[in-house]
Amino acid sequence: MNKTRCIKCSELLKVIAHPIRLQLLCLMMNEQKNVSSLCKKLKLHQAVISHHLSLLRNKNIVKAQRKGTMVHYKLVDPTISAIMNALYRQAGL
């Protein structure tokens, strides 16, 4: 693996490593979610959730899709789910 690939992998891991972003990814592993439902589930303010979703969106980890007045988020690539499952196994969960 060359240095450029290592740096890109490191950047991806940094983005998903934040506890709130990990929770968001866990909640979106099996289905898309809207900001309101994520706020309720994590008991966090909309601004906090939106900030973290924006970071995930900027790295093409999640994508937003407008449905009427609501915006739903989902994982872009199933590889993220595989990474999450590997983390669960490693952590003994």
FENPEVEN-V56006 format. One record per residue. N is the residue number from 1. PSI is psi in degrees with one decimal (none if undefined). NEAR is the number of other ideal C-beta (glycine too) atoms within 8 Angstrom. Layout:
N:PSI:NEAR
N:PSI:NEAR
This chain:
1:130.0:4
2:169.9:5
3:-41.4:5
4:-43.8:6
5:-40.1:8
6:-41.6:9
7:-44.1:8
8:-41.2:8
9:-41.7:9
10:-42.5:8
11:-42.1:9
12:-47.0:10
13:-37.1:8
14:-41.6:7
15:-43.2:12
16:-11.3:13
17:-17.7:7
18:134.5:8
19:-39.8:5
20:-41.8:11
21:-35.8:13
22:-42.9:12
23:-42.8:9
24:-45.7:16
25:-40.6:15
26:-43.5:8
27:-25.2:10
28:4.4:13
29:-38.8:8
30:-15.4:3
31:156.4:5
32:153.2:8
33:152.1:12
34:163.6:10
35:-41.3:13
36:-45.5:8
37:-35.1:8
38:-39.8:15
39:-45.9:12
40:-44.9:7
41:-41.2:8
42:-6.2:11
43:47.1:5
44:157.6:8
45:154.0:6
46:-39.8:8
47:-37.6:6
48:-48.2:9
49:-46.3:15
50:-39.9:9
51:-48.0:8
52:-36.9:12
53:-36.4:14
54:-43.1:8
55:-42.3:10
56:-38.6:15
57:-40.9:12
58:-25.2:6
59:10.3:9
60:36.9:7
61:-37.6:13
62:159.9:13
63:152.2:8
64:142.5:9
65:121.5:9
66:131.5:7
67:97.4:6
68:-123.4:4
69:-4.9:2
70:149.7:9
71:125.6:9
72:143.4:11
73:143.7:17
74:160.1:11
75:138.0:11
76:-40.5:8
77:129.6:7
78:-14.7:6
79:-33.1:6
80:-40.5:12
81:-40.1:9
82:-40.5:8
83:-45.0:9
84:-44.3:12
85:-38.2:8
86:-39.3:8
87:-42.2:9
88:-47.0:8
89:-44.8:8
90:-36.1:6
91:-3.6:6
92:27.7:4
93:none:4
